[in-house]
Amino acid sequence: MVSENLLVFASKNYGFDKSTLNFVNDSTNQIYIFQKDGKHYFLRFSNRPVEKISETEAEMEWLYYLAKNNVSVALPLKSEDGNLVISTQDDEGHYIISSFESLVGEFWDKNNPVKWNEKTFYNWGKVMGYIHSLTKNFNPSSTNVVRSTFDGRFALDDSVKNCPSVNAIVEDLIKEMMALPKDEDSYGLIHNDMHQWNFLVDGDKINAFDFDDSLYGWFALDIGIALYHALWWGRKDDAGNDFTDSIILNFIKGYLSANDLSDFWLAKIPMFMKFRQICKFSWFFDPNNIDEHQRERINNIENDVLFSGCEIKATLFKRPI
């Protein structure tokens, strides 16, 4: 949780009663929720250097652009002075502060067929496809207000270097990825973390949020990240029902209904899923405590298996007929 001084600073700049503030979580950022004029808003505190303000401003600009084009996203709230982003210095360092409207809907639940089904998978893919189609025509207001570019290291923890066999594989993957072509039909500003905890399901609508990791990268990378998390957390429900094929087939079908992607790029999605698999491995790898689960993960990566007991068929990524 952040200091009282920061909370007072934010309440004054966004014009809300500080007593309405409630702490939500402290993952990468410190997140609060408050009320203003009968509505709920999220308040995000990011402990980052002042040089990163322009990246946050770029995120806000993109959100406004998506909202203007009928994508259901968490719309930024401007400060009392009309700023999309505010910042201040605190004892813990420099903080970049932003605020967003809350969204309606419910989180996914793999054990609830109303929330985890073909329609959800399809609409999830469709909204990502629509975002990618829109990014082709998005132009930042300034060359100084832009998001960063995928460099092969984003989301990859250095701990992977302590596992030589996995590190060798990811080094080859990074070389292969960075050699891929970049054109407007395959590359642009992407969410970069659009897993099922970063959207709410509201009937047929997918309401997306948490664009904090957005960057310039391949559309197939965005798809690969989403699908890897979809299977990691939601491949099977507690009753043992397997959603693997349904998730991939319906997500791809929904995506292609909103944005075309060539067969070349569809075939690259499993590669990006594998990269995300290694990223996940790096987040939890402890060279001083290689237990049975760690050995299984290493073995899967070495043998090109995304999930134990789960075959990801290449046919799932082919264009639906």
N, C-alpha and C positions, 0 to 999 in steps of 0.2 A: 504493500500500500504506500501511496505517496504522502508527503508531508502536508500538514494543515495549511501551510503557506501556499502550496501549489493549489490546493482545493479552493482556497479563498480567491487566489488569482484567477482561476478558471471561472468561478461563479460570477465574478465581477465582469470579466471579459465576455462571457456568453449571456449574462443577464438572467440568471436563475437563482432561486433560493437554495443556498447550500444545504439546508436541512433536508432537501429532497434527494440528496445524493446517497447512493448505495453502491458499495463495492461489488464488482462482478467476478473478475479473475485477474491473475497476474502471470500470464504465460510469457509471451515475448514482450508485451506491453502491459501497462496497468490500465484496466478497464473499469469504468464506473457507469452508472445510469442515473439520470436525473429527470425532473419534470419541469416543463416550461409551457405556459399557455395551454395547459390541459393535454400536452403531448409528452411522450417519453423520448429521450435522446441518450445516446451513448457518448461517453467522454473518454478519449484515449490519450494516455500519457506515454510518450516514447522517450526513453533516456538515450538521446543521440546527440552528436555534435552539431553545432549550428550550421555547418556546411550541408547537412542533410535536409534542411528546411525545403530546398527547392524540389527534392524528390517527393516529399509529402505534398507540396503544392501541385506537383504533376499528378499524383494520385487523385487529388480532389478534382482537378480539371477533367480527368478521364471519367470519373464518376458522374460529374455533371453532364458530360457528353453522352454517356450511356443512358442516363435517366431521360435526357431530352429525346433520345431515340427509343423510348419505351422499353428499356431494360429495367426490370425491377431490382434496384440496388439501394443500399443504404445511402440516401442523399446527404451530402455534407451540410452542416449548419454553419452559417457565417457568424463571426463574432459581432459584438455590438458596433465595432468599427468597420464591419464589412469584409473582414479578412477570412480566408479559407483556412488559414493556419496561424496559430499564435505560438510564442515560445518565451521561455524565461530561464533564468539561472537559479538553481537551488543548491543546497548543501551537497546533494548527491550528484550534481553535475547539471548539464544543460538538458532541458525538456522541451520537446516539440509536442504541442497539444492540438488535437482536432476533435470535432464532434460530428455525430451522424444521427439522422432520424432512425428510430427503431423500426423494425419490419414486423409484419404479421406473419403468422404461420407456425408450424411446429417442426421440431427436429426429427430426423429420420429415426426409425426403430426397426431393426431387422426382424423383430418378432411380431411386428404389426403389419399385416398385409395391406392395410390402407395406406401406409407410409413407405413401404419398401416393396415395390412392384414394378411391372413393365412400364406403367405410365410415368412413374417417378424417374426411372432410368432414361426413358425417352425424352422427357421434358428437361432433365438435367443436361443431356447431350445437346438438346435443341437450344437452350439458352447459351451454352458455351459456343455453339456454332454461330449464333447470332452476334455474340460479342466479337468473335473473330471476324465476322463479315464487316462489322462496324469499324473495327480498328484499322481496316485498310484505308479509311478516309479520315482518320483522326490526325489532326495536326496540333501539336502543343503551341501555346501562345508565344513561347520563347525558346530559344536554343538552350537557355539556362534552366528551363523548367521541364526536365525530362526524367524518366525513370532509368534505372541502370539496365545494363545489357547482360544476358546470360553468358557466363564465361566458363562454364563447366565445373566451377567450384561452389556455386551457390547451393546452399543446403547440405553440402558435403562436409562432415566434420573431419578434422585432421587425424582423428583416432584411427581412421582406416589405414593410415600409413604403417600402423603397428601390426597389420595383418598382411604380409607380403603377397600372398596368393590373390586376395581380394583387391589389394591396391594395384596389382599388375593388370587385373581385369578392368578396373575403373579407369586407369590411365589410358588403356586402349579405347575404352568407350568414349572418353572425353575427346581423344584425337578424332575418332569417327564422327562424333557429334559436331565438333567445331569445324569440320571440313564440309559439312552439309551446306547446300545452297540457301541463300536468304533472298526471298523475293516476296512481293506483296500478297501472293496467293498462299504462302506457307509460313510467313514470318511477320511478327508484329508485336504489339503490346498485348500481353496475356495476363490472366489472373495469377497463374503459377502456384496456386494452392487451393483449387476449387474442389476440395473434398466435401464429404457429406456433413461435416460439422461447420461448414462455411456457407450454408444456405438453409432456408426454411421452406418447407412444403406448405403451400396454401392452395389446396385444390389442384388445379392444373398449372398453377404458377410456381416457379422456382425463384425465390427472393434471395439474391446473392449478397454477401457482405465479406468483410475482411480482405480488402485488396492491398493490404500492407506489403505483400511480397510480390506485387505485380512488377513485371519487367519486360524487356524486349526479348522474345524467344520464339521458338517454333510452335505453331499451333499443335502439332503432334506431341510436343512435350507437355503442353497443357492437358491434352487428352490422356496421355500416359500417366501423369500424376494423379488425375481424377480416378482413372480406372484402377490404378494400383491401390489407392486407398479404399475404393469401393470394395475390392476383393479382400484386402487386408482386414477390414473391419466387418464387412457385410456379406462375405461369400456364402456363409451358411448361418441359418438361424439356429436357435437352441434345440429345435426339433430335428435338425439334421438336413433340412431342405437346402439344396445347393442352387444358388442363384448365378453361378459363374457365367454360363452361356447367355442367360437372360439379360444380365447387366451389360455385357459387352455388346451383344447384338442390338439391343434396344437403345443403348447410349449412342452407338455409331449411327444407327438409323435416324435418331433424333438430330444428331449433329449434322448429318448430310442433308437434312431437310432445311437447314438454315444456312449452311455454308459448304461449298464444294471443296473437296480435298482429293488430290489425285491418288491413284493406286500406289504410287511410289511412297507417298507420305503415310498412307494407311498401313503400309507394310513396316514402317519405322516405329509405330506405336509400341510394339513389344520391347524394342530396344530402349525407349524412354521409360517404360515400366521397369525394366531391369535397372536402369540408372537410379530410379527412385528406390528400388529395393536396396541398392547398395548405400544410398543416402540413409535409409532407415537403419541399416546395419551399423553405419558409422555413428549414429546417435546413441546407440546402446552398447557399443563394443568396449569391453574392458580387457586389455591384454593380460591383466593380472587375475582375471576371473573368467576363464573360458569354460563355461559349463556345457551341459548337454544341449541346451537351446542354442548357444552360440555356435557350437560345432555343427549343428543341423543347418543353421543359417549359412555358415561358410560352405558347407557341402552343397547346399542348394545353389549358391552363387557360382561355385566352381563348375557345377554340372548343368548350368543354365535352366534351373527350375525356379520359377517365381514363388510357388507355394507348394509345400509338401502335399502329395496326393491330389494335385490339381494340374491338369494338362491344359495349357492355354493354346488352343488350336489356331493355326494361322488363318484358317477359313473364317474365324470369327471377325477378322479385321478386313475381310473383303467387302467390296461394295454390295449392299443388299440388292437383290434382284426384284 
